[in-house]
Amino acid sequence: MINKLFTIFFVAASLTSCKAQRQNKPNVIIIMADDMGYGDLSCYGSTLINTPHLDKMAAEGIKFTDFHSNGSVCSPTRAAILTGKYQQRVGIDGVVTAKQHRDVGLATSEKTFAEAIKGAGYVTGMFGKWHVGYKTEFNPINQGFDEYIGYVSGNVDYHSHIDQVGYLDWWDGDKIKNEEGYSTDLITEHSVNFIKRHKDEPFLLYIPHEAPHGPFQGRLSKEERTLGWKDGAKQKDKMSEEELNNIYKEMVEVMDEGVGKVMATLKELNLDKSTLIFFCSDNGASRKVGSNAGLRGYKSTLWEGGHRVSAMAWYPGKIEPNQVNNETILTMDLFPTIMSFVGADTPKGLDGVNLKNNLTTGKALQERDVFWGYSGRKAMRQGDWKLILTSKNAEPLLYNLKEDIEESNNLASQHQEMVKTMLKKLEIWSDDVNLTSKKQKS
């Protein structure tokens, strides 16, 4: 009888402890779209693409209007979000290409948010696109993630999972292990499964989707690539504009459907009020497909269309619903923010800032300058003012984004002292992050 009572007491105490731990340590989910434009969600004005689940997330939390990817292409933004630092500082200032950079990657000496959060007792999982290193030593499993299924290149065929130069690129941990299925659905399936298996312990889940990056394929599309594939022709150029737009619409909507499944799983398991979710895109839409909502430029440029992206934060009970946030935020800010929410130690030397008080109480962020650099181009923000250098020897361009979000009215000649000040800041930043000496270039 005594043993039975002890067992009952022990089980009850364990359940109480787990509940307390759950209340004190929120789950964290980061969802990242790939090459999705600022205007590609219906909650950001799209009338062509239906995204009810992301719209719901925005309505139940915060929708950001001045959120920026650290890079205007894939790899730099991913390096920044993982490390909380400017990507130039960690040596990933350009695209880690399947053809030219198979020996390049994010150094394992850099501490990722997955490694940092494990110190607070979290289990970590990642399902989807890595794109900061091909070699096994750079694999997510070796950079803080307990579980990983996905691909390490910039994109794969959504059905055959062959990369841009003909290699099979679908991994389970640090081993190649292909599986049948449409990549967007597989990423969602593994993410939902991870949540169900780890519902009784605090977890961090990183879901970097492939969609809507090319190759442009829907669920019923035929595979484009087979092993040894060498066709350098861009698949999107083989489609009519109507076909391309219809496939792109489907790709975004299937991703949105997957977000809905993740959120439904949280609700089903009573985890919805103990889970913090961030959603964003890794850069703006490309030149040919997708919408940047009238912003100038597109992916790979440093105009607003290249790096101002749709983004939202969701945490019922902690983040009030129906908020529109106009603060200037970068993807690297998510690292210190997550550490603050979960009570983990934040590594020293991060460039990102902690957004927690802003998200939960509306406290304004301290004003700061932010910077971009890519392929010989540089840009910076100082309040509402943005300075752009379109090449090394180009004349500086200056815009007041509060009055000219389209970046159509160059005011450099009217504010020469401001231009000098901002150019000096750009020079200091470039030296600080060692911008010009990194061996990895796009």
C-alpha positions in Angstrom: 0.0 0.0 0.0 2.8 2.4 0.9 4.6 1.6 -2.4 1.4 2.2 -4.3 0.9 5.6 -2.6 4.5 6.5 -3.2 4.0 5.6 -6.9 0.9 7.8 -7.2 2.7 10.6 -5.4 5.7 10.3 -7.6 3.6 10.3 -10.8 1.6 13.3 -9.6 4.7 15.2 -8.7 6.3 14.5 -12.0 3.2 15.7 -13.9 3.1 18.8 -11.8 6.9 19.4 -12.5 6.4 18.9 -16.2 3.5 21.4 -16.2 5.5 24.0 -14.3 8.4 23.4 -16.7 6.1 23.9 -19.6 4.7 27.1 -18.2 8.2 28.5 -17.5 9.8 27.4 -20.8 7.8 28.1 -23.9 8.3 26.0 -27.0 9.8 27.9 -29.9 9.0 27.5 -33.6 10.7 29.4 -36.4 9.2 29.1 -39.8 11.0 30.6 -42.8 9.7 30.9 -46.4 12.1 30.9 -49.3 12.1 33.8 -51.8 8.6 34.9 -50.9 7.8 38.5 -51.6 6.5 41.2 -49.2 3.2 41.2 -51.0 2.7 37.4 -51.4 0.4 36.8 -48.4 -3.2 37.9 -48.3 -2.6 39.6 -45.0 0.0 41.8 -46.7 -2.4 42.7 -49.6 -2.3 39.8 -52.0 -5.5 39.3 -53.9 -4.1 36.4 -55.9 -2.8 34.1 -53.2 -4.9 32.8 -50.3 -3.1 32.2 -47.0 -5.7 31.9 -44.3 -3.5 30.2 -41.8 -0.7 32.8 -41.9 -3.4 35.5 -41.9 -4.8 33.9 -38.7 -1.3 34.0 -37.2 -1.0 37.6 -38.0 -4.4 38.5 -36.6 -3.7 36.6 -33.4 -0.3 38.2 -32.9 2.0 40.8 -34.5 2.3 41.6 -38.1 5.6 43.4 -38.9 5.8 46.1 -41.5 9.5 47.0 -41.3 11.1 43.5 -40.9 14.2 42.8 -43.0 16.1 39.7 -43.9 19.8 40.1 -43.2 20.6 39.2 -46.7 18.9 39.6 -50.1 19.8 36.0 -51.0 19.4 32.7 -49.2 22.6 31.7 -47.4 23.5 35.0 -45.7 20.1 35.3 -44.1 20.3 31.8 -42.8 23.7 32.3 -41.4 22.5 35.5 -39.6 19.4 33.9 -38.1 21.3 30.9 -36.8 24.1 32.9 -35.2 22.5 36.2 -34.3 25.3 38.0 -36.1 25.8 39.9 -39.3 26.5 37.1 -41.9 29.7 38.8 -43.0 31.1 38.4 -39.6 30.7 34.6 -39.8 32.0 34.3 -43.4 28.7 33.7 -45.3 28.2 36.9 -47.2 27.1 35.2 -50.5 25.3 32.2 -51.7 26.9 28.8 -50.8 26.4 27.3 -54.2 26.0 23.6 -55.0 28.5 23.9 -57.9 31.3 26.1 -56.5 31.2 26.0 -52.7 30.8 22.4 -51.6 33.7 22.8 -49.2 32.4 26.1 -47.7 30.1 26.3 -44.7 29.2 27.9 -41.4 32.1 27.2 -39.0 31.2 24.8 -36.2 33.0 27.2 -33.8 30.0 29.6 -34.3 27.3 29.0 -31.8 23.8 28.6 -33.3 20.6 29.3 -31.5 20.0 25.5 -31.4 23.2 25.0 -29.4 22.5 27.9 -27.1 19.0 26.8 -26.2 20.1 23.3 -25.4 21.7 24.7 -22.3 18.1 25.5 -21.0 17.0 21.9 -21.4 15.5 22.1 -24.9 15.2 19.3 -27.5 15.9 20.7 -31.0 14.7 19.8 -34.4 15.1 21.1 -37.9 13.2 20.1 -41.1 13.8 21.7 -44.4 16.5 23.8 -46.1 20.0 24.3 -44.5 22.1 26.0 -47.2 25.1 27.0 -45.0 27.3 24.0 -45.8 27.4 20.8 -47.8 30.0 18.8 -46.0 29.0 16.5 -43.2 30.9 18.6 -40.7 28.6 21.5 -41.4 25.4 19.4 -41.1 22.7 20.7 -38.7 23.3 17.6 -36.5 26.8 19.0 -35.8 25.5 22.5 -35.1 23.0 22.0 -32.3 20.0 20.1 -33.8 19.1 16.8 -32.3 17.0 15.9 -35.3 17.3 16.9 -38.9 15.6 15.9 -42.1 15.8 18.0 -45.3 18.3 19.2 -47.8 21.6 21.2 -47.5 21.7 22.9 -50.9 19.9 26.0 -52.2 17.0 24.0 -53.7 16.1 20.6 -54.8 13.5 19.1 -57.1 10.4 19.0 -55.0 9.7 15.4 -56.0 13.1 13.7 -56.8 15.1 15.8 -54.2 18.0 16.3 -56.7 20.0 19.4 -56.3 21.1 22.0 -58.9 24.1 19.9 -60.1 22.6 16.5 -60.1 23.2 15.2 -56.6 20.6 13.5 -54.4 20.2 15.9 -51.5 17.7 14.6 -48.9 19.2 13.8 -45.5 18.1 12.1 -42.3 20.6 13.5 -39.8 24.1 13.3 -41.4 23.2 10.5 -43.8 21.6 10.7 -47.3 18.2 9.0 -47.1 15.7 9.8 -49.7 12.0 9.4 -49.3 9.0 9.8 -51.5 7.0 12.9 -51.4 6.6 16.6 -52.2 9.2 18.5 -50.2 6.8 21.0 -48.7 4.5 18.2 -47.5 7.4 16.2 -46.1 8.8 19.2 -44.2 5.3 19.7 -42.6 4.9 16.0 -41.9 8.2 15.7 -40.1 7.6 19.0 -38.2 4.2 17.8 -36.9 5.6 14.4 -36.0 8.4 16.2 -34.0 5.9 18.2 -32.0 3.8 15.1 -31.2 6.9 13.2 -30.0 8.2 16.0 -27.8 4.9 17.4 -26.5 6.0 16.7 -22.9 9.3 18.6 -23.0 10.3 22.1 -24.1 11.4 22.1 -27.8 12.7 24.4 -30.4 11.6 23.6 -34.0 13.2 25.3 -37.0 11.1 24.9 -40.2 12.9 26.5 -43.2 10.6 25.7 -46.1 11.7 25.3 -49.7 8.6 27.1 -51.0 8.2 29.1 -53.0 11.8 28.9 -54.3 12.3 27.3 -57.7 12.2 24.8 -59.3 8.5 25.8 -59.7 6.6 22.6 -59.1 3.2 21.8 -57.5 2.1 18.6 -55.9 1.1 17.1 -59.3 4.1 18.4 -61.3 6.5 16.0 -62.9 10.0 15.7 -61.5 12.5 17.9 -63.4 15.8 16.4 -62.2 17.3 13.0 -62.1 20.7 11.9 -60.8 23.4 13.4 -62.8 21.1 16.2 -64.0 23.2 18.9 -65.9 20.5 21.0 -67.5 21.5 24.5 -66.8 18.4 26.0 -68.4 16.2 27.8 -65.9 13.0 25.8 -65.6 10.8 28.9 -65.0 11.8 30.1 -68.5 10.1 27.0 -70.0 6.7 28.0 -68.6 4.2 30.6 -69.7 3.7 33.5 -67.4 0.3 32.2 -66.5 1.6 28.7 -65.7 4.4 30.1 -63.6 2.0 32.3 -61.6 -0.4 29.5 -61.0 2.3 27.1 -59.8 3.8 29.8 -57.6 0.3 30.5 -56.1 0.0 26.8 -55.3 3.4 26.6 -53.7 2.7 29.4 -51.3 -0.7 28.0 -50.5 0.6 24.5 -49.8 3.2 26.0 -47.4 0.4 28.0 -45.7 -1.6 24.7 -45.4 1.4 23.2 -43.7 1.6 26.2 -41.2 -2.1 25.5 -40.5 -1.3 21.9 -39.7 1.5 22.9 -37.3 -0.9 25.3 -35.5 -3.7 22.8 -35.4 -1.3 20.3 -33.8 -0.3 22.8 -31.1 -4.0 23.4 -30.3 -4.8 19.7 -30.3 -2.0 19.0 -27.8 -2.9 22.1 -25.7 0.5 23.6 -26.5 -0.9 26.7 -28.3 -0.6 28.9 -25.3 2.9 27.8 -24.4 4.4 28.2 -27.9 6.2 31.2 -29.4 6.2 31.2 -33.2 8.1 33.5 -35.6 7.5 33.5 -39.3 9.5 35.4 -42.0 10.9 35.1 -45.5 14.6 34.8 -46.2 14.6 37.6 -48.8 12.3 39.2 -51.3 10.7 37.7 -54.4 12.7 37.2 -57.5 12.5 39.4 -60.6 10.1 37.2 -62.6 7.6 35.8 -60.1 6.1 36.8 -56.8 5.1 40.2 -55.5 7.2 42.7 -53.5 4.1 44.9 -53.1 5.4 47.9 -55.1 8.7 48.0 -53.4 11.7 48.8 -55.6 14.0 45.9 -56.5 13.8 42.1 -55.9 15.9 39.2 -54.6 19.7 39.9 -54.7 19.3 43.7 -54.7 19.6 46.0 -51.7 16.5 48.0 -52.6 13.6 47.4 -50.2 12.2 44.7 -52.5 15.3 42.6 -51.9 15.2 42.5 -48.1 12.0 43.9 -46.6 9.9 40.8 -46.0 6.6 39.7 -44.5 7.0 38.5 -40.9 4.9 37.9 -37.8 5.2 36.8 -34.1 2.6 34.7 -32.3 2.4 33.7 -28.6 -1.2 33.7 -27.3 -1.5 35.1 -23.8 2.0 36.8 -24.0 1.7 38.7 -27.3 -1.5 40.6 -27.7 -3.5 40.0 -30.9 -4.2 42.4 -33.8 -0.9 44.3 -33.5 0.9 46.0 -36.4 4.6 46.6 -35.5 6.6 49.3 -37.4 9.9 48.8 -35.7 13.0 48.2 -37.9 13.9 44.5 -37.2 16.4 42.1 -38.8 16.4 38.3 -38.8 19.5 38.2 -36.6 17.4 39.7 -33.8 15.4 36.5 -33.3 18.4 34.7 -31.6 18.7 37.0 -28.6 14.9 37.4 -28.4 14.4 33.6 -28.2 17.0 33.3 -25.5 15.3 36.0 -23.5 11.9 34.3 -23.8 13.2 30.9 -22.7 15.5 32.2 -20.0 18.7 30.8 -21.6 22.1 32.5 -21.5 22.7 34.7 -24.6 26.1 34.3 -26.1 28.3 37.4 -26.1 29.2 39.2 -29.3 25.8 39.0 -31.0 24.8 41.8 -33.4 21.0 41.1 -33.0 19.0 42.9 -30.3 16.4 41.4 -27.8 12.9 42.2 -29.0 11.0 40.6 -26.0 9.9 43.8 -24.3 8.8 45.3 -27.5 6.8 42.3 -28.5 5.1 41.8 -25.1 4.7 45.3 -23.7 5.1 47.5 -26.8 8.3 49.2 -25.4 10.0 51.0 -28.2 13.4 49.6 -29.4 16.4 51.8 -28.9 17.3 53.5 -32.1 20.2 51.8 -34.0 21.8 51.7 -37.4 21.5 48.6 -39.4 23.5 47.5 -42.4 23.4 45.3 -45.5 26.2 44.2 -47.9 26.1 41.9 -50.9 28.2 41.3 -54.0 30.0 44.7 -53.9 26.9 46.6 -52.9 26.2 48.2 -49.5 23.3 49.8 -47.7 22.4 51.1 -44.3 19.5 52.5 -42.3 19.7 55.4 -39.9 16.2 56.0 -38.6 14.0 56.6 -41.7 17.0 57.3 -43.9 18.5 54.7 -46.1 21.8 55.1 -48.0 22.7 52.8 -50.9 25.9 52.2 -52.8 25.0 50.2 -55.9 28.7 49.4 -56.6 32.1 50.0 -55.1 32.6 53.3 -56.9 29.0 54.4 -57.3 27.6 57.7 -56.2 25.7 57.3 -52.9 21.9 57.3 -53.1 19.9 58.6 -50.1 16.1 58.0 -49.5 13.7 59.0 -46.8 11.7 55.7 -46.4 9.0 57.3 -44.3 8.0 59.5 -47.2 9.4 57.5 -50.1 9.1 53.7 -49.5 9.5 53.2 -53.3 13.0 54.7 -53.2 12.3 56.9 -56.1 13.5 60.3 -54.9 17.3 60.5 -54.4 18.0 63.2 -51.8 21.7 62.8 -51.5 22.5 66.2 -53.0 20.2 67.9 -50.5 21.7 66.2 -47.4 25.4 66.0 -48.1 26.5 66.1 -44.5 24.2 63.2 -43.7 25.6 61.3 -46.6 29.1 61.8 -45.3 28.1 60.6 -41.8 26.4 57.5 -43.2 29.3 56.7 -45.5 31.6 56.9 -42.6 29.4 54.5 -40.6 29.3 52.1 -43.5 33.1 52.1 -43.7 33.4 51.4 -40.0 30.8 48.6 -40.1 32.6 47.1 -43.2 35.9 47.0 -41.3 34.2 45.7 -38.2 32.6 42.7 -39.9 35.6 42.2 -42.2 33.4 42.5 -45.2 36.0 42.7 -47.9 38.3 39.9 -46.8 35.9 36.9 -46.6 36.9 34.2 -49.0 33.3 33.1 -49.7 31.7 35.3 -52.3 28.5 34.7 -54.2 
